[in-house]
Amino acid sequence: MEGKEEWVLFDYTPYSSTQSFDAASPFLQEVNEALQSINITVEQMHAKSGKEVIRAVARNHGLLATFQPKYALNDIGSGYHVHLSLSQNGNNMFMGSNDGSSQYGTSKTAEEFMAGVFGHLSSVLAFVSPHPH
């Protein structure tokens, strides 16, 4: 197709299947190394998350990382969500105390952090849920 991109599904595995990680292992290892090189610690890698560095590594492999939910006609698709962590000096800042003072088990810092995220959600979505076109 002249002048048009053709999108090809990378794998046909079920949502969150570990089978796709075998095929994508070299790509995912390079993503991890690229993130570490800019001081981003990868705590978990699975089929539901990504950052701009992943797009750059994908381009090196002739791939386009869109972060769109996986569409599966004959299988369970996927939803989109973001995992957030907040730490200070290696301590999880989301955890509340065990004394029952927090209604949801989160710290005051976590509640303020999430209020900021929700307050700026429309701007945040431009980065965590971009549309490729």
C-alpha positions in Angstrom: 0.0 0.0 0.0 1.7 3.2 -1.2 2.1 5.9 1.5 0.0 4.0 4.0 1.0 2.1 7.1 -0.1 -1.4 7.4 -0.7 -2.6 10.9 0.0 -6.2 11.6 -1.0 -7.9 14.9 2.2 -9.0 16.7 0.6 -12.0 18.3 -2.7 -13.8 18.6 -2.4 -14.9 22.2 -5.1 -14.4 24.8 -5.1 -11.2 26.8 -2.3 -11.1 29.4 -0.9 -14.4 28.1 2.7 -15.1 28.9 3.1 -16.9 25.6 3.6 -13.5 23.8 6.5 -12.7 26.1 8.6 -15.4 24.6 8.2 -14.0 21.1 8.7 -10.4 22.3 11.5 -11.2 24.8 14.4 -9.4 22.8 12.2 -6.3 22.3 11.1 -6.3 26.0 14.7 -6.7 27.2 15.8 -3.7 25.1 12.8 -1.7 26.5 13.9 -2.6 30.0 17.5 -1.6 29.3 16.4 1.7 27.7 14.3 2.6 30.7 17.1 1.7 33.1 19.4 3.9 31.1 17.2 7.0 32.0 16.9 5.9 35.6 13.4 4.5 35.4 13.1 1.3 37.4 10.9 -1.4 35.9 9.0 -2.9 38.8 6.8 -5.1 36.6 6.4 -5.8 32.9 3.3 -7.2 31.5 1.0 -6.7 28.5 -0.8 -3.7 29.9 1.7 -0.9 30.4 4.2 1.3 28.5 6.0 4.6 28.2 7.4 6.8 25.4 10.8 4.9 25.6 8.9 1.8 24.4 7.8 3.7 21.3 11.5 4.5 20.5 12.6 0.9 21.0 9.6 -0.3 19.0 10.7 1.9 16.1 14.1 0.3 16.2 12.4 -3.0 15.5 10.1 -1.7 12.8 7.1 -1.8 15.2 4.6 0.9 16.2 3.7 0.9 19.9 0.3 2.4 20.3 -0.8 1.2 23.8 -4.3 0.7 22.5 -6.3 -2.0 24.2 -5.8 -5.3 22.5 -8.7 -6.1 20.3 -9.6 -9.8 19.9 -12.5 -10.8 17.7 -12.7 -14.3 18.9 -11.2 -13.9 22.4 -11.2 -11.8 25.5 -9.8 -8.4 24.6 -8.2 -6.1 27.1 -9.0 -2.9 28.9 -6.6 0.0 29.5 -5.5 1.1 32.9 -2.3 2.5 34.5 -0.5 1.3 37.6 1.0 4.0 39.7 3.6 3.8 42.5 4.9 6.5 44.7 8.0 6.0 46.8 10.4 8.1 48.9 13.7 6.8 50.0 12.6 3.3 48.9 9.4 3.4 51.0 5.9 2.9 49.6 4.2 6.2 50.1 0.7 4.8 49.3 0.5 2.6 52.4 -1.4 3.9 55.3 -0.8 3.0 58.9 -2.2 -0.1 60.4 -4.0 1.9 63.2 -7.2 2.2 61.2 -7.0 5.9 60.8 -7.3 5.6 57.0 -10.6 4.6 55.5 -9.0 2.9 52.5 -5.6 1.8 53.9 -3.8 4.6 52.0 -1.7 7.4 53.4 -2.5 11.1 53.5 0.3 11.6 50.9 -1.4 9.0 48.6 -4.8 10.7 48.9 -3.2 14.1 48.0 -1.3 12.5 45.2 -4.4 10.9 43.7 -6.4 14.2 44.2 -3.7 15.8 42.0 -3.9 13.0 39.4 -7.7 13.3 39.3 -7.5 17.1 39.2 -5.3 17.0 36.1 -6.8 13.9 34.6 -7.6 15.5 31.2 -3.9 16.5 30.8 -2.6 13.2 32.2 -4.7 11.2 29.6 -2.8 12.9 26.8 0.3 11.0 28.0 -1.0 7.7 29.3 -3.8 7.1 26.7 -2.7 8.7 23.5 -4.4 8.0 20.2 -2.0 7.2 17.3 -3.9 9.3 14.7 
